[in-house]
Amino acid sequence: LATACLSTATHESLDDQDSTQPHILFILQDDLGFNDIGFTDTGSPSTPPEASANISALAREGLRLRQHYVHWHCAPTRRSLLTGRLPIHHGEALVPHDQDDIDLRWTWIAEKLNGVGYKSYWWGKAHIGYRSMAHLPTNHGFEQFYGFMDGSGNYSTLARWNNSLPDHNNTVYSTQLFSELTIDTIEAHDPSTPLFIYLSYQAVHGPLDLPPYDGGGTCNVNKPE
């Protein structure tokens, strides 16, 4: 599921907003299914609107793209989003994580946005290849990056990167961590400069690790009642 939230960079009149660059918060929710959210009108009793209250509110108050599709697994979706290219150009097959490399010859979205004055930040999952340091987001237009390069792992202990350096000490539950980084970035940002945040959550990709306040451990979705 992808959610893009836009706000105008200044409080100018509506007549002036055509020339105003919006702030962009792009949220990518990993492996979230169509029936896992409450606003899809499928009538599924397992996902009423309150099951995803915040996402349902964004859909209710914003613009829904009802015929927008992503790819069957997460890596080509990410490569397409970052480069604007269809998977026919970068591969659709499910391959090992060390082969899920983005083509470094392509221009990334942050590089394009930076060219028109944006500051860009990446918080969360990468999964775009890690054969070289050149795959790090900070080498492709993102001013700061904190997250992980792999495709999946424990929500608290999976190896993380702070810009171009590994961070082996931070074990905060990833959903909480990436949310806090996003909030801190928004609060500290000068609103006169257009802002782009790519918030790429690890959830709900397996393993389904519970947060510490829910007791930790791994959720077994197939466990009988």
C-alpha positions in Angstrom: 0.0 0.0 0.0 1.3 3.4 -0.9 0.0 6.6 0.5 1.1 10.1 -0.6 0.3 13.0 1.7 0.7 16.5 0.2 0.6 19.9 1.9 1.4 23.3 0.5 4.8 24.7 1.4 3.4 28.1 2.5 0.0 29.5 3.5 -0.6 31.4 0.3 -3.9 32.1 -1.4 -5.4 29.4 -3.6 -4.7 31.6 -6.6 -1.0 31.3 -5.8 -0.8 27.6 -5.1 -0.2 26.5 -8.7 3.4 27.8 -8.3 3.9 26.5 -4.8 5.8 23.3 -4.4 4.0 20.9 -2.0 5.6 19.0 0.9 5.5 15.3 0.1 5.3 12.4 2.6 5.2 9.1 0.7 4.4 6.1 2.9 5.1 2.6 1.5 3.5 -0.1 3.6 5.2 -3.4 2.9 3.2 -6.4 1.8 -0.1 -5.0 3.0 -2.9 -6.8 1.2 -6.0 -5.2 -0.4 -8.3 -6.8 2.2 -6.0 -5.9 5.1 -7.3 -2.3 5.3 -10.7 -1.0 6.3 -11.6 1.4 3.5 -11.7 -1.1 0.5 -15.5 -1.6 0.8 -15.1 -5.4 0.5 -17.4 -6.2 3.4 -14.8 -8.4 5.0 -15.7 -8.7 8.7 -12.0 -9.1 9.6 -11.1 -5.6 8.5 -13.7 -3.0 9.5 -12.7 0.7 9.0 -11.6 1.0 12.6 -9.0 -1.8 12.0 -6.9 0.7 10.1 -8.4 4.0 11.5 -5.6 6.3 10.4 -5.2 4.9 6.9 -9.0 4.9 6.5 -9.1 8.5 7.5 -6.5 9.4 4.9 -8.6 7.6 2.3 -11.8 9.2 3.4 -10.4 12.8 3.5 -8.0 12.5 0.5 -7.9 11.1 -3.0 -8.0 7.3 -3.6 -6.5 5.8 -6.7 -8.8 2.9 -7.4 -7.0 1.5 -10.4 -3.4 1.7 -9.3 -1.5 -1.5 -9.0 1.9 -2.6 -7.6 4.0 -5.6 -8.5 3.6 -9.1 -7.0 6.5 -8.7 -4.6 8.2 -5.7 -3.0 11.6 -5.2 -4.7 10.3 -4.3 -8.2 7.7 -2.1 -6.7 10.4 -0.1 -5.0 12.6 0.1 -8.0 9.8 1.3 -10.2 8.8 4.0 -7.6 12.4 5.3 -7.3 13.1 5.4 -11.0 9.8 5.7 -12.7 10.5 2.6 -14.8 8.4 -0.4 -15.3 9.7 -3.8 -14.1 10.2 -4.9 -17.7 13.3 -2.7 -17.5 14.7 -3.9 -14.2 13.4 -7.5 -13.7 10.2 -8.9 -12.1 11.6 -12.3 -10.9 11.9 -13.0 -7.2 15.6 -13.4 -6.7 17.9 -13.6 -3.6 18.2 -10.3 -1.7 21.8 -9.8 -2.9 20.6 -9.8 -6.5 17.7 -7.4 -6.0 19.9 -4.5 -7.3 18.6 -1.3 -8.7 20.4 -0.1 -11.9 22.7 2.6 -10.7 22.7 4.3 -14.1 19.1 5.5 -13.5 18.1 8.8 -11.9 16.2 8.4 -8.7 13.2 10.4 -7.6 15.1 12.3 -4.9 17.7 13.5 -7.5 14.9 14.9 -9.6 13.2 16.6 -6.7 16.4 18.0 -5.4 16.9 19.6 -8.8 13.8 21.8 -8.1 14.7 22.7 -4.6 13.5 19.8 -2.4 15.2 18.3 0.6 14.8 14.5 0.6 14.9 12.0 3.5 14.5 8.2 3.5 13.4 6.5 6.7 12.9 2.7 6.6 13.4 -0.3 4.4 15.5 -0.2 1.2 15.7 -3.6 -0.4 17.2 -2.2 -3.6 20.5 -4.1 -3.5 23.6 -3.9 -1.4 26.5 -5.1 -3.6 28.3 -1.7 -3.1 28.2 1.4 -1.1 26.8 3.1 -4.2 23.4 1.5 -3.5 23.0 3.6 -0.3 20.2 6.3 -0.7 22.5 9.1 0.4 24.4 8.6 -2.9 21.2 9.2 -4.9 19.8 12.5 -3.7 18.6 11.6 -0.2 20.1 14.0 2.4 19.7 11.5 5.2 18.9 7.7 5.4 18.2 5.5 8.3 17.0 2.0 7.7 18.0 -1.4 6.5 19.2 -2.7 3.2 17.9 -6.3 3.4 14.4 -7.5 2.5 13.2 -8.9 5.8 14.3 -9.8 9.3 13.5 -9.2 13.0 11.8 -5.8 13.6 14.2 -4.9 16.3 17.5 -6.6 15.6 17.9 -6.5 11.8 21.1 -4.7 10.8 20.5 -1.0 10.2 22.4 1.8 8.5 22.7 5.4 9.6 23.5 7.2 6.3 26.7 5.5 5.1 27.6 3.7 8.4 26.2 0.5 9.9 24.4 0.9 13.3 24.5 -2.2 15.4 23.2 -0.6 18.6 19.7 0.6 17.8 17.1 -2.0 18.6 14.0 0.1 18.7 11.0 -1.6 17.1 11.1 -0.5 13.5 7.6 0.8 13.1 8.0 3.1 16.1 11.5 4.1 15.1 10.7 5.1 11.5 7.6 7.0 12.6 9.5 9.0 15.2 12.2 9.8 12.6 9.5 11.1 10.3 7.8 13.2 13.0 11.2 14.7 14.1 12.1 15.6 10.5 8.8 17.3 9.9 9.0 19.3 13.1 12.6 20.4 12.5 12.1 21.3 8.8 12.0 24.8 7.6 8.6 25.0 5.9 9.8 27.5 3.3 11.8 24.7 1.7 9.8 21.9 0.0 10.2 18.6 1.8 10.1 15.0 0.5 10.1 12.1 2.9 10.1 8.5 1.7 8.7 6.5 4.7 9.2 2.9 3.9 7.8 0.7 6.7 9.0 -2.8 7.4 5.5 -3.8 8.5 3.6 -5.9 7.6 6.3 -8.0 5.9 7.2 -11.3 7.6 8.3 -12.3 10.1 5.3 -10.7 12.0 7.2 -9.6 15.1 5.1 -8.1 17.8 6.1 -4.8 19.4 7.6 -5.0 22.9 4.5 -3.5 24.5 2.5 -6.4 23.1 4.9 -8.9 24.6 7.3 -9.3 21.7 7.7 -12.6 20.0 6.4 -13.5 16.6 2.7 -13.6 15.6 1.5 -16.9 14.2 -1.3 -15.9 11.9 -2.1 -19.6 11.2 -2.5 -20.5 14.9 -5.9 -22.0 15.6 -8.2 -20.4 18.2 
